[in-house]
Amino acid sequence: MAIAKAYNLKQAYQMITSGKQTEVELAFDVDADAFFMLSANYGDSGAKITRHNNHFVLRRDQEETSASD
């Protein structure tokens, strides 16, 4: 599946929590507060945040995504 792009924090949360996307590129300037909020909310459940072409990408395991359905 292709990486979905979120252009603001609200859109990122919608994509991540919908369970339809396993990878969401944060295609906006992420400040420290937003970064740590995302990592606290999703990092504990096994999601990974990596840097990809000047943006962060939040990647959730397929099993984790299907378990939330």
Phi and psi in radians as a Rosetta constraint file:
Dihedral C 1 N 2 CA 2 C 2 CIRCULARHARMONIC -1.255 0.35
Dihedral N 2 CA 2 C 2 N 3 CIRCULARHARMONIC 2.753 0.35
Dihedral C 2 N 3 CA 3 C 3 CIRCULARHARMONIC -1.334 0.35
Dihedral N 3 CA 3 C 3 N 4 CIRCULARHARMONIC 2.199 0.35
Dihedral C 3 N 4 CA 4 C 4 CIRCULARHARMONIC -1.429 0.35
Dihedral N 4 CA 4 C 4 N 5 CIRCULARHARMONIC 2.546 0.35
Dihedral C 4 N 5 CA 5 C 5 CIRCULARHARMONIC -1.879 0.35
Dihedral N 5 CA 5 C 5 N 6 CIRCULARHARMONIC 2.240 0.35
Dihedral C 5 N 6 CA 6 C 6 CIRCULARHARMONIC -1.856 0.35
Dihedral N 6 CA 6 C 6 N 7 CIRCULARHARMONIC 2.318 0.35
Dihedral C 6 N 7 CA 7 C 7 CIRCULARHARMONIC -1.789 0.35
Dihedral N 7 CA 7 C 7 N 8 CIRCULARHARMONIC 0.004 0.35
Dihedral C 7 N 8 CA 8 C 8 CIRCULARHARMONIC -2.756 0.35
Dihedral N 8 CA 8 C 8 N 9 CIRCULARHARMONIC 2.957 0.35
Dihedral C 8 N 9 CA 9 C 9 CIRCULARHARMONIC -1.137 0.35
Dihedral N 9 CA 9 C 9 N 10 CIRCULARHARMONIC -0.693 0.35
Dihedral C 9 N 10 CA 10 C 10 CIRCULARHARMONIC -1.067 0.35
Dihedral N 10 CA 10 C 10 N 11 CIRCULARHARMONIC -0.790 0.35
Dihedral C 10 N 11 CA 11 C 11 CIRCULARHARMONIC -1.120 0.35
Dihedral N 11 CA 11 C 11 N 12 CIRCULARHARMONIC -0.664 0.35
Dihedral C 11 N 12 CA 12 C 12 CIRCULARHARMONIC -1.069 0.35
Dihedral N 12 CA 12 C 12 N 13 CIRCULARHARMONIC -0.830 0.35
Dihedral C 12 N 13 CA 13 C 13 CIRCULARHARMONIC -1.069 0.35
Dihedral N 13 CA 13 C 13 N 14 CIRCULARHARMONIC -0.710 0.35
Dihedral C 13 N 14 CA 14 C 14 CIRCULARHARMONIC -1.085 0.35
Dihedral N 14 CA 14 C 14 N 15 CIRCULARHARMONIC -0.774 0.35
Dihedral C 14 N 15 CA 15 C 15 CIRCULARHARMONIC -1.161 0.35
Dihedral N 15 CA 15 C 15 N 16 CIRCULARHARMONIC -0.734 0.35
Dihedral C 15 N 16 CA 16 C 16 CIRCULARHARMONIC -1.186 0.35
Dihedral N 16 CA 16 C 16 N 17 CIRCULARHARMONIC -0.791 0.35
Dihedral C 16 N 17 CA 17 C 17 CIRCULARHARMONIC -1.350 0.35
Dihedral N 17 CA 17 C 17 N 18 CIRCULARHARMONIC -0.313 0.35
Dihedral C 17 N 18 CA 18 C 18 CIRCULARHARMONIC -1.157 0.35
Dihedral N 18 CA 18 C 18 N 19 CIRCULARHARMONIC -0.476 0.35
Dihedral C 18 N 19 CA 19 C 19 CIRCULARHARMONIC 1.431 0.35
Dihedral N 19 CA 19 C 19 N 20 CIRCULARHARMONIC -0.077 0.35
Dihedral C 19 N 20 CA 20 C 20 CIRCULARHARMONIC -1.400 0.35
Dihedral N 20 CA 20 C 20 N 21 CIRCULARHARMONIC -0.435 0.35
Dihedral C 20 N 21 CA 21 C 21 CIRCULARHARMONIC -1.930 0.35
Dihedral N 21 CA 21 C 21 N 22 CIRCULARHARMONIC 2.346 0.35
Dihedral C 21 N 22 CA 22 C 22 CIRCULARHARMONIC -1.688 0.35
Dihedral N 22 CA 22 C 22 N 23 CIRCULARHARMONIC -0.343 0.35
Dihedral C 22 N 23 CA 23 C 23 CIRCULARHARMONIC -2.337 0.35
Dihedral N 23 CA 23 C 23 N 24 CIRCULARHARMONIC 2.236 0.35
Dihedral C 23 N 24 CA 24 C 24 CIRCULARHARMONIC -2.243 0.35
Dihedral N 24 CA 24 C 24 N 25 CIRCULARHARMONIC 2.096 0.35
Dihedral C 24 N 25 CA 25 C 25 CIRCULARHARMONIC -1.495 0.35
Dihedral N 25 CA 25 C 25 N 26 CIRCULARHARMONIC 2.248 0.35
Dihedral C 25 N 26 CA 26 C 26 CIRCULARHARMONIC -1.533 0.35
Dihedral N 26 CA 26 C 26 N 27 CIRCULARHARMONIC 1.493 0.35
Dihedral C 26 N 27 CA 27 C 27 CIRCULARHARMONIC -1.489 0.35
Dihedral N 27 CA 27 C 27 N 28 CIRCULARHARMONIC 0.894 0.35
Dihedral C 27 N 28 CA 28 C 28 CIRCULARHARMONIC -2.715 0.35
Dihedral N 28 CA 28 C 28 N 29 CIRCULARHARMONIC 2.919 0.35
Dihedral C 28 N 29 CA 29 C 29 CIRCULARHARMONIC -1.270 0.35
Dihedral N 29 CA 29 C 29 N 30 CIRCULARHARMONIC 2.025 0.35
Dihedral C 29 N 30 CA 30 C 30 CIRCULARHARMONIC -1.677 0.35
Dihedral N 30 CA 30 C 30 N 31 CIRCULARHARMONIC 2.070 0.35
Dihedral C 30 N 31 CA 31 C 31 CIRCULARHARMONIC -1.413 0.35
Dihedral N 31 CA 31 C 31 N 32 CIRCULARHARMONIC 2.964 0.35
Dihedral C 31 N 32 CA 32 C 32 CIRCULARHARMONIC -1.047 0.35
Dihedral N 32 CA 32 C 32 N 33 CIRCULARHARMONIC -0.714 0.35
Dihedral C 32 N 33 CA 33 C 33 CIRCULARHARMONIC -1.071 0.35
Dihedral N 33 CA 33 C 33 N 34 CIRCULARHARMONIC -0.798 0.35
Dihedral C 33 N 34 CA 34 C 34 CIRCULARHARMONIC -1.144 0.35
Dihedral N 34 CA 34 C 34 N 35 CIRCULARHARMONIC -0.706 0.35
Dihedral C 34 N 35 CA 35 C 35 CIRCULARHARMONIC -1.066 0.35
Dihedral N 35 CA 35 C 35 N 36 CIRCULARHARMONIC -0.852 0.35
Dihedral C 35 N 36 CA 36 C 36 CIRCULARHARMONIC -1.224 0.35
Dihedral N 36 CA 36 C 36 N 37 CIRCULARHARMONIC -0.532 0.35
Dihedral C 36 N 37 CA 37 C 37 CIRCULARHARMONIC -1.143 0.35
Dihedral N 37 CA 37 C 37 N 38 CIRCULARHARMONIC -0.799 0.35
Dihedral C 37 N 38 CA 38 C 38 CIRCULARHARMONIC -1.092 0.35
Dihedral N 38 CA 38 C 38 N 39 CIRCULARHARMONIC -0.781 0.35
Dihedral C 38 N 39 CA 39 C 39 CIRCULARHARMONIC -1.171 0.35
Dihedral N 39 CA 39 C 39 N 40 CIRCULARHARMONIC -0.617 0.35
Dihedral C 39 N 40 CA 40 C 40 CIRCULARHARMONIC -1.212 0.35
Dihedral N 40 CA 40 C 40 N 41 CIRCULARHARMONIC -0.723 0.35
Dihedral C 40 N 41 CA 41 C 41 CIRCULARHARMONIC -1.247 0.35
Dihedral N 41 CA 41 C 41 N 42 CIRCULARHARMONIC -0.651 0.35
Dihedral C 41 N 42 CA 42 C 42 CIRCULARHARMONIC -1.999 0.35
Dihedral N 42 CA 42 C 42 N 43 CIRCULARHARMONIC -0.385 0.35
Dihedral C 42 N 43 CA 43 C 43 CIRCULARHARMONIC -1.138 0.35
Dihedral N 43 CA 43 C 43 N 44 CIRCULARHARMONIC -0.652 0.35
Dihedral C 43 N 44 CA 44 C 44 CIRCULARHARMONIC -1.132 0.35
Dihedral N 44 CA 44 C 44 N 45 CIRCULARHARMONIC -0.421 0.35
Dihedral C 44 N 45 CA 45 C 45 CIRCULARHARMONIC -1.656 0.35
Dihedral N 45 CA 45 C 45 N 46 CIRCULARHARMONIC 0.159 0.35
Dihedral C 45 N 46 CA 46 C 46 CIRCULARHARMONIC 1.782 0.35
Dihedral N 46 CA 46 C 46 N 47 CIRCULARHARMONIC 0.004 0.35
Dihedral C 46 N 47 CA 47 C 47 CIRCULARHARMONIC -1.251 0.35
Dihedral N 47 CA 47 C 47 N 48 CIRCULARHARMONIC 2.644 0.35
Dihedral C 47 N 48 CA 48 C 48 CIRCULARHARMONIC -2.043 0.35
Dihedral N 48 CA 48 C 48 N 49 CIRCULARHARMONIC 2.441 0.35
Dihedral C 48 N 49 CA 49 C 49 CIRCULARHARMONIC -2.024 0.35
Dihedral N 49 CA 49 C 49 N 50 CIRCULARHARMONIC 2.128 0.35
Dihedral C 49 N 50 CA 50 C 50 CIRCULARHARMONIC -2.205 0.35
Dihedral N 50 CA 50 C 50 N 51 CIRCULARHARMONIC 2.913 0.35
Dihedral C 50 N 51 CA 51 C 51 CIRCULARHARMONIC -1.725 0.35
Dihedral N 51 CA 51 C 51 N 52 CIRCULARHARMONIC 2.301 0.35
Dihedral C 51 N 52 CA 52 C 52 CIRCULARHARMONIC -2.524 0.35
Dihedral N 52 CA 52 C 52 N 53 CIRCULARHARMONIC 1.980 0.35
Dihedral C 52 N 53 CA 53 C 53 CIRCULARHARMONIC 0.846 0.35
Dihedral N 53 CA 53 C 53 N 54 CIRCULARHARMONIC 0.989 0.35
Dihedral C 53 N 54 CA 54 C 54 CIRCULARHARMONIC 1.234 0.35
Dihedral N 54 CA 54 C 54 N 55 CIRCULARHARMONIC 0.105 0.35
Dihedral C 54 N 55 CA 55 C 55 CIRCULARHARMONIC -2.285 0.35
Dihedral N 55 CA 55 C 55 N 56 CIRCULARHARMONIC 2.785 0.35
Dihedral C 55 N 56 CA 56 C 56 CIRCULARHARMONIC -1.539 0.35
Dihedral N 56 CA 56 C 56 N 57 CIRCULARHARMONIC 2.577 0.35
Dihedral C 56 N 57 CA 57 C 57 CIRCULARHARMONIC -2.171 0.35
Dihedral N 57 CA 57 C 57 N 58 CIRCULARHARMONIC 2.192 0.35
Dihedral C 57 N 58 CA 58 C 58 CIRCULARHARMONIC -1.706 0.35
Dihedral N 58 CA 58 C 58 N 59 CIRCULARHARMONIC 2.149 0.35
Dihedral C 58 N 59 CA 59 C 59 CIRCULARHARMONIC -2.102 0.35
Dihedral N 59 CA 59 C 59 N 60 CIRCULARHARMONIC 2.161 0.35
Dihedral C 59 N 60 CA 60 C 60 CIRCULARHARMONIC -1.867 0.35
Dihedral N 60 CA 60 C 60 N 61 CIRCULARHARMONIC 2.564 0.35
Dihedral C 60 N 61 CA 61 C 61 CIRCULARHARMONIC -1.155 0.35
Dihedral N 61 CA 61 C 61 N 62 CIRCULARHARMONIC 2.553 0.35
Dihedral C 61 N 62 CA 62 C 62 CIRCULARHARMONIC -1.056 0.35
Dihedral N 62 CA 62 C 62 N 63 CIRCULARHARMONIC -0.709 0.35
Dihedral C 62 N 63 CA 63 C 63 CIRCULARHARMONIC -1.077 0.35
Dihedral N 63 CA 63 C 63 N 64 CIRCULARHARMONIC -0.742 0.35
Dihedral C 63 N 64 CA 64 C 64 CIRCULARHARMONIC -1.099 0.35
Dihedral N 64 CA 64 C 64 N 65 CIRCULARHARMONIC -0.716 0.35
Dihedral C 64 N 65 CA 65 C 65 CIRCULARHARMONIC -1.143 0.35
Dihedral N 65 CA 65 C 65 N 66 CIRCULARHARMONIC -0.771 0.35
Dihedral C 65 N 66 CA 66 C 66 CIRCULARHARMONIC -1.259 0.35
Dihedral N 66 CA 66 C 66 N 67 CIRCULARHARMONIC -0.468 0.35
Dihedral C 66 N 67 CA 67 C 67 CIRCULARHARMONIC -1.231 0.35
Dihedral N 67 CA 67 C 67 N 68 CIRCULARHARMONIC -0.457 0.35
Dihedral C 67 N 68 CA 68 C 68 CIRCULARHARMONIC -1.424 0.35
Dihedral N 68 CA 68 C 68 N 69 CIRCULARHARMONIC -0.159 0.35
